[in-house]
Amino acid sequence: MHDVGGSAANAFRHTAEPVDGRGEWQPSWTAVTGDGRNFTIGSAKRNAPNMLGFAMNVGTGEICNTVRLRGHDWGGRACSKPRPDFTFGGTLDNEVWLEAVKLTV
């Protein structure tokens, strides 16, 4: 992303022992990463938990997301203003996970 004053995020992921049928957040958010630099949340490792959702923010402007969940079509667009606001995409349901994400700034 460019011209957003950096971005940060956190993953909400599947857990083997859910509380109230919900997943869990990663232990912490990523550090704010400068414009035009990549960062990763969640994991692509074979045994890694499925990602159910995510939270993401930017320093300036607006960030929007549209997600597609397992067994569902594309959802509506969700947007947020700069930090401390953040946009959430996905679900808290431990049995439904993200299949695709579209981000716009």
PAROGU-394013 format. One record per residue: residue number from 1; residue in three letters; z, y, x of N, C-alpha, C in turn. Coordinates in pm, 1 decimal. Layout:
# residues N
+------+----------+----------+----------+----------+----------+----------+----------+----------+----------+----------+
! fiba ! drendren !      nup !   nnorth !    neast !     caup !  canorth !   caeast !      cup !   cnorth !    ceast !
+------+----------+----------+----------+----------+----------+----------+----------+----------+----------+----------+
!  NUM !      ALA !        Z !        Y !        X !        Z !        Y !        X !        Z !        Y !        X !
...
+------+----------+----------+----------+----------+----------+----------+----------+----------+----------+----------+
# end
This chain:
# residues 105
+------+----------+----------+----------+----------+----------+----------+----------+----------+----------+----------+
! fiba ! drendren !      nup !   nnorth !    neast !     caup !  canorth !   caeast !      cup !   cnorth !    ceast !
+------+----------+----------+----------+----------+----------+----------+----------+----------+----------+----------+
!    1 !      MET !      0.0 !   -117.0 !     84.7 !      0.0 !      0.0 !      0.0 !      0.0 !    123.2 !     89.2 !
!    2 !      HIS !    -63.5 !    227.5 !     41.7 !    -74.1 !    350.3 !    118.9 !    -22.5 !    467.9 !     36.9 !
!    3 !      ASP !     33.2 !    566.1 !    106.1 !     80.7 !    691.1 !     45.8 !    187.6 !    669.2 !    -61.1 !
!    4 !      VAL !    278.5 !    574.0 !    -37.4 !    387.6 !    549.1 !   -132.8 !    525.2 !    565.6 !    -68.4 !
!    5 !      GLY !    531.5 !    612.7 !     55.0 !    660.4 !    632.8 !    120.1 !    732.9 !    502.5 !    149.5 !
!    6 !      GLY !    657.9 !    397.7 !    175.9 !    717.5 !    267.4 !    204.7 !    752.4 !    191.9 !     78.3 !
!    7 !      SER !    769.2 !     60.0 !     92.5 !    804.1 !    -24.3 !    -22.1 !    903.3 !   -131.8 !     22.4 !
!    8 !      ALA !    976.3 !   -185.7 !    -75.5 !   1072.7 !   -293.2 !    -51.9 !   1072.2 !   -383.1 !   -174.7 !
!    9 !      ALA !   1118.7 !   -506.7 !   -158.3 !   1115.3 !   -600.2 !   -270.8 !   1219.0 !   -710.5 !   -253.8 !
!   10 !      ASN !   1237.6 !   -785.7 !   -361.5 !   1324.4 !   -902.4 !   -360.7 !   1265.2 !  -1005.2 !   -456.0 !
!   11 !      ALA !   1287.8 !  -1132.6 !   -427.1 !   1235.2 !  -1241.9 !   -509.5 !   1345.2 !  -1302.3 !   -596.2 !
!   12 !      PHE !   1311.2 !  -1334.2 !   -719.6 !   1397.7 !  -1409.3 !   -809.6 !   1338.3 !  -1548.8 !   -814.2 !
!   13 !      ARG !   1416.4 !  -1651.1 !   -780.3 !   1358.7 !  -1783.6 !   -761.1 !   1434.8 !  -1893.8 !   -833.5 !
!   14 !      HIS !   1367.8 !  -2006.1 !   -846.6 !   1423.7 !  -2124.8 !   -911.5 !   1547.1 !  -2173.5 !   -835.3 !
!   15 !      THR !   1645.4 !  -2224.1 !   -907.8 !   1761.9 !  -2283.4 !   -844.9 !   1787.3 !  -2421.2 !   -905.0 !
!   16 !      ALA !   1833.8 !  -2513.2 !   -822.9 !   1860.2 !  -2649.4 !   -869.7 !   1978.9 !  -2654.6 !   -965.7 !
!   17 !      GLU !   2070.2 !  -2559.1 !   -955.6 !   2187.6 !  -2554.9 !  -1043.0 !   2194.0 !  -2420.3 !  -1114.2 !
!   18 !      PRO !   2110.6 !  -2402.8 !  -1217.1 !   2104.1 !  -2272.2 !  -1284.0 !   2229.9 !  -2239.4 !  -1364.7 !
!   19 !      VAL !   2259.2 !  -2111.4 !  -1371.3 !   2365.5 !  -2059.4 !  -1457.1 !   2296.4 !  -2002.5 !  -1580.2 !
!   20 !      ASP !   2327.8 !  -2054.2 !  -1698.1 !   2265.3 !  -2007.6 !  -1823.1 !   2113.6 !  -2020.2 !  -1821.2 !
!   21 !      GLY !   2059.2 !  -2119.1 !  -1750.0 !   1914.8 !  -2140.4 !  -1746.8 !   1837.8 !  -2039.6 !  -1664.7 !
!   22 !      ARG !   1907.9 !  -1964.0 !  -1581.8 !   1843.1 !  -1860.5 !  -1500.7 !   1834.5 !  -1901.0 !  -1354.7 !
!   23 !      GLY !   1739.4 !  -1841.2 !  -1285.5 !   1725.6 !  -1861.8 !  -1142.0 !   1824.9 !  -1775.9 !  -1066.8 !
!   24 !      GLU !   1792.2 !  -1743.5 !   -940.6 !   1881.3 !  -1661.6 !   -858.3 !   1799.2 !  -1568.4 !   -769.8 !
!   25 !      TRP !   1858.4 !  -1455.3 !   -735.1 !   1794.7 !  -1360.8 !   -643.8 !   1806.8 !  -1409.9 !   -500.9 !
!   26 !      GLN !   1709.5 !  -1377.8 !   -416.1 !   1724.7 !  -1399.5 !   -272.8 !   1849.4 !  -1323.2 !   -230.5 !
!   27 !      PRO !   1907.9 !  -1358.3 !   -117.7 !   2032.3 !  -1290.8 !    -76.6 !   2021.2 !  -1139.6 !    -60.8 !
!   28 !      SER !   1903.7 !  -1087.8 !    -22.4 !   1893.4 !   -942.4 !     -6.5 !   1748.2 !   -897.0 !    -19.1 !
!   29 !      TRP !   1733.6 !   -767.1 !    -43.4 !   1601.6 !   -703.9 !    -48.4 !   1544.5 !   -698.9 !     93.1 !
!   30 !      THR !   1412.7 !   -687.4 !    102.0 !   1350.6 !   -660.9 !    232.4 !   1389.5 !   -519.7 !    273.5 !
!   31 !      ALA !   1377.9 !   -490.8 !    400.9 !   1393.8 !   -352.3 !    446.7 !   1275.4 !   -273.0 !    392.4 !
!   32 !      VAL !   1291.4 !   -142.6 !    378.8 !   1177.7 !    -59.1 !    338.9 !   1072.5 !    -70.2 !    448.3 !
!   33 !      THR !    953.2 !   -109.7 !    408.7 !    843.3 !   -133.5 !    502.2 !    743.0 !    -19.9 !    489.0 !
!   34 !      GLY !    699.0 !     33.9 !    600.8 !    610.2 !    149.6 !    602.5 !    476.6 !    125.4 !    534.5 !
!   35 !      ASP !    412.9 !    233.4 !    493.4 !    282.4 !    228.4 !    428.4 !    182.8 !    148.4 !    510.9 !
!   36 !      GLY !    101.7 !     67.8 !    443.2 !     -3.3 !     -8.4 !    507.8 !     43.9 !   -131.2 !    583.9 !
!   37 !      ARG !    173.0 !   -165.2 !    575.2 !    226.4 !   -282.0 !    646.0 !    260.4 !   -390.6 !    545.9 !
!   38 !      ASN !    239.2 !   -514.2 !    582.6 !    267.2 !   -629.2 !    496.7 !    411.7 !   -675.7 !    511.6 !
!   39 !      PHE !    466.0 !   -730.9 !    404.7 !    594.4 !   -800.8 !    411.0 !    589.9 !   -913.9 !    309.8 !
!   40 !      THR !    679.1 !  -1009.2 !    324.1 !    678.3 !  -1128.5 !    240.2 !    811.0 !  -1144.7 !    169.5 !
!   41 !      ILE !    804.9 !  -1184.3 !     41.8 !    923.5 !  -1228.4 !    -30.5 !    894.4 !  -1369.4 !    -80.3 !
!   42 !      GLY !    997.2 !  -1448.8 !   -100.5 !    974.1 !  -1588.1 !   -137.6 !    924.3 !  -1664.3 !    -15.5 !
!   43 !      SER !    870.7 !  -1784.3 !    -38.2 !    823.2 !  -1867.5 !     71.6 !    711.2 !  -1959.0 !     24.1 !
!   44 !      ALA !    618.3 !  -1987.1 !    112.8 !    508.4 !  -2078.8 !     82.2 !    536.0 !  -2219.7 !    135.6 !
!   45 !      LYS !    653.6 !  -2242.8 !    191.7 !    687.5 !  -2374.7 !    244.8 !    689.2 !  -2478.0 !    132.9 !
!   46 !      ARG !    654.6 !  -2600.0 !    166.0 !    643.9 !  -2708.7 !     68.8 !    771.7 !  -2726.6 !    -13.8 !
!   47 !      ASN !    888.1 !  -2721.0 !     45.9 !   1014.5 !  -2743.1 !    -25.4 !   1080.2 !  -2615.0 !    -75.9 !
!   48 !      ALA !   1013.4 !  -2503.3 !    -61.3 !   1070.8 !  -2375.3 !   -105.0 !   1079.7 !  -2370.7 !   -257.6 !
!   49 !      PRO !   1180.6 !  -2301.5 !   -311.3 !   1189.5 !  -2289.2 !   -457.1 !   1076.3 !  -2204.7 !   -513.6 !
!   50 !      ASN !   1033.9 !  -2236.3 !   -635.8 !    931.5 !  -2155.8 !   -703.2 !    983.3 !  -2015.2 !   -725.7 !
!   51 !      MET !    894.0 !  -1917.8 !   -715.3 !    930.5 !  -1779.8 !   -744.1 !    911.9 !  -1755.2 !   -893.1 !
!   52 !      LEU !   1017.0 !  -1708.7 !   -957.5 !   1014.8 !  -1682.1 !  -1101.4 !    978.0 !  -1537.3 !  -1130.3 !
!   53 !      GLY !   1019.9 !  -1448.8 !  -1044.2 !    996.4 !  -1306.5 !  -1064.5 !   1022.9 !  -1230.1 !   -936.4 !
!   54 !      PHE !   1010.9 !  -1099.3 !   -943.9 !   1033.9 !  -1013.8 !   -828.1 !   1069.3 !   -874.3 !   -875.2 !
!   55 !      ALA !   1135.9 !   -800.8 !   -788.1 !   1161.6 !   -658.8 !   -807.5 !   1099.7 !   -587.6 !   -688.4 !
!   56 !      MET !   1038.4 !   -470.5 !   -712.9 !    971.0 !   -397.9 !   -605.4 !    982.3 !   -248.8 !   -630.5 !
!   57 !      ASN !    993.8 !   -171.3 !   -522.2 !   1000.6 !    -26.6 !   -537.4 !    914.5 !     42.9 !   -434.0 !
!   58 !      VAL !    892.4 !    170.7 !   -455.6 !    819.3 !    256.6 !   -362.6 !    897.7 !    385.5 !   -344.7 !
!   59 !      GLY !    867.4 !    459.8 !   -236.2 !    937.8 !    584.3 !   -207.9 !    882.6 !    703.7 !   -282.2 !
!   60 !      THR !    751.4 !    705.2 !   -309.6 !    688.3 !    814.5 !   -383.0 !    582.1 !    756.7 !   -476.2 !
!   61 !      GLY !    547.0 !    831.1 !   -577.0 !    442.5 !    787.1 !   -670.0 !    494.8 !    690.0 !   -773.6 !
!   62 !      GLU !    410.7 !    595.1 !   -809.6 !    443.2 !    498.8 !   -914.7 !    389.1 !    362.3 !   -874.1 !
!   63 !      ILE !    461.9 !    256.3 !   -904.5 !    414.8 !    119.7 !   -879.7 !    411.4 !     45.6 !  -1012.8 !
!   64 !      CYS !    304.2 !    -30.4 !  -1035.1 !    287.2 !   -106.2 !  -1159.2 !    253.6 !   -251.0 !  -1126.5 !
!   65 !      ASN !    290.6 !   -340.3 !  -1216.9 !    255.7 !   -480.7 !  -1198.7 !    215.2 !   -542.2 !  -1331.2 !
!   66 !      THR !    132.5 !   -643.3 !  -1320.8 !     96.0 !   -730.2 !  -1432.0 !    108.3 !   -871.6 !  -1377.5 !
!   67 !      VAL !    173.6 !   -961.0 !  -1451.8 !    193.6 !  -1096.9 !  -1401.1 !    139.4 !  -1201.3 !  -1497.3 !
!   68 !      ARG !    109.8 !  -1315.8 !  -1440.4 !     72.4 !  -1432.9 !  -1518.1 !    175.9 !  -1540.6 !  -1487.0 !
!   69 !      LEU !    239.2 !  -1592.1 !  -1591.6 !    340.9 !  -1695.0 !  -1577.8 !    284.5 !  -1831.3 !  -1614.4 !
!   70 !      ARG !    343.8 !  -1936.4 !  -1561.4 !    304.4 !  -2074.0 !  -1592.9 !    305.7 !  -2094.0 !  -1744.1 !
!   71 !      GLY !    192.5 !  -2141.1 !  -1797.7 !    182.8 !  -2168.8 !  -1940.8 !    161.0 !  -2046.7 !  -2028.0 !
!   72 !      HIS !    137.9 !  -1930.0 !  -1967.8 !    118.6 !  -1805.6 !  -2042.6 !     -5.7 !  -1733.9 !  -1992.7 !
!   73 !      ASP !    -54.4 !  -1640.3 !  -2072.5 !   -164.9 !  -1555.3 !  -2031.8 !   -107.7 !  -1436.4 !  -1954.0 !
!   74 !      TRP !   -194.0 !  -1345.7 !  -1908.6 !   -148.1 !  -1224.8 !  -1840.5 !    -59.5 !  -1143.8 !  -1935.4 !
!   75 !      GLY !     50.5 !  -1092.8 !  -1884.3 !    141.3 !  -1009.8 !  -1963.0 !     99.0 !   -864.3 !  -1959.9 !
!   76 !      GLY !    181.1 !   -780.0 !  -2018.6 !    155.2 !   -636.8 !  -2019.7 !    188.2 !   -572.7 !  -1885.6 !
!   77 !      ARG !    143.7 !   -451.9 !  -1869.7 !    165.3 !   -376.3 !  -1745.9 !    304.1 !   -313.1 !  -1748.1 !
!   78 !      ALA !    379.0 !   -325.4 !  -1637.1 !    511.6 !   -263.9 !  -1622.5 !    507.5 !   -171.2 !  -1501.8 !
!   79 !      CYS !    560.4 !    -49.3 !  -1516.9 !    555.0 !     50.0 !  -1409.3 !    692.7 !    110.3 !  -1385.5 !
!   80 !      SER !    710.3 !    167.5 !  -1266.6 !    834.1 !    239.4 !  -1237.5 !    804.6 !    358.5 !  -1147.1 !
!   81 !      LYS !    894.8 !    451.7 !  -1149.7 !    889.3 !    570.2 !  -1064.3 !    949.4 !    534.9 !   -928.1 !
!   82 !      PRO !    958.2 !    629.6 !   -834.2 !   1011.1 !    600.4 !   -700.0 !   1157.9 !    555.8 !   -698.7 !
!   83 !      ARG !   1200.3 !    500.3 !   -582.6 !   1339.5 !    461.2 !   -563.3 !   1431.4 !    571.5 !   -610.1 !
!   84 !      PRO !   1539.1 !    537.7 !   -675.2 !   1603.4 !    407.4 !   -684.9 !   1546.1 !    318.4 !   -796.1 !
!   85 !      ASP !   1448.9 !    367.1 !   -875.0 !   1387.2 !    282.1 !   -976.9 !   1310.8 !    167.5 !   -909.6 !
!   86 !      PHE !   1285.1 !     62.5 !   -984.6 !   1205.3 !    -49.7 !   -936.0 !   1134.8 !   -113.3 !  -1054.4 !
!   87 !      THR !   1028.0 !   -183.3 !  -1026.9 !    957.7 !   -257.2 !  -1130.2 !    993.8 !   -404.7 !  -1116.8 !
!   88 !      PHE !   1010.1 !   -471.8 !  -1230.0 !   1036.3 !   -616.0 !  -1230.9 !    916.5 !   -685.0 !  -1291.9 !
!   89 !      GLY !    872.5 !   -792.2 !  -1230.1 !    764.1 !   -873.4 !  -1283.7 !    807.0 !  -1018.3 !  -1286.2 !
!   90 !      GLY !    774.6 !  -1088.2 !  -1391.9 !    808.0 !  -1230.2 !  -1399.8 !    905.7 !  -1259.7 !  -1510.6 !
!   91 !      THR !    992.6 !  -1356.8 !  -1484.7 !   1088.4 !  -1402.1 !  -1583.7 !   1218.8 !  -1440.3 !  -1515.4 !
!   92 !      LEU !   1326.6 !  -1445.6 !  -1591.7 !   1454.1 !  -1495.1 !  -1541.5 !   1472.2 !  -1642.4 !  -1576.1 !
!   93 !      ASP !   1381.8 !  -1696.9 !  -1657.5 !   1388.0 !  -1836.3 !  -1703.9 !   1363.4 !  -1930.7 !  -1586.7 !
!   94 !      ASN !   1458.6 !  -2015.8 !  -1557.0 !   1453.5 !  -2106.4 !  -1443.2 !   1339.6 !  -2209.0 !  -1451.5 !
!   95 !      GLU !   1280.5 !  -2228.0 !  -1569.0 !   1176.4 !  -2329.4 !  -1585.9 !   1034.6 !  -2272.3 !  -1594.0 !
!   96 !      VAL !   1019.6 !  -2141.2 !  -1577.6 !    887.6 !  -2077.4 !  -1582.8 !    870.3 !  -1999.3 !  -1452.6 !
!   97 !      TRP !    756.0 !  -2014.9 !  -1386.6 !    738.9 !  -1944.6 !  -1260.4 !    609.5 !  -1865.1 !  -1258.2 !
!   98 !      LEU !    602.7 !  -1776.6 !  -1159.0 !    485.0 !  -1691.6 !  -1140.6 !    365.1 !  -1773.6 !  -1096.2 !
!   99 !      GLU !    249.9 !  -1739.7 !  -1151.7 !    124.7 !  -1797.7 !  -1104.1 !     40.7 !  -1693.6 !  -1031.9 !
!  100 !      ALA !     46.7 !  -1567.6 !  -1077.8 !    -34.4 !  -1461.5 !  -1016.2 !     28.3 !  -1325.8 !  -1044.2 !
!  101 !      VAL !      0.5 !  -1229.4 !   -956.6 !     52.8 !  -1093.8 !   -969.4 !    -57.0 !   -995.4 !   -934.6 !
!  102 !      LYS !    -69.5 !   -887.6 !  -1013.0 !   -155.9 !   -774.4 !   -980.3 !    -66.1 !   -653.3 !   -961.5 !
!  103 !      LEU !    -77.8 !   -586.6 !   -847.8 !     -0.2 !   -465.9 !   -820.2 !    -93.6 !   -346.5 !   -810.5 !
!  104 !      THR !    -51.0 !   -233.9 !   -864.8 !   -125.3 !   -108.6 !   -849.3 !    -26.5 !      2.5 !   -818.3 !
!  105 !      VAL !    -71.2 !     99.9 !   -741.0 !     12.7 !    216.6 !   -709.1 !    -63.7 !    342.6 !   -740.0 !
+------+----------+----------+----------+----------+----------+----------+----------+----------+----------+----------+
# end
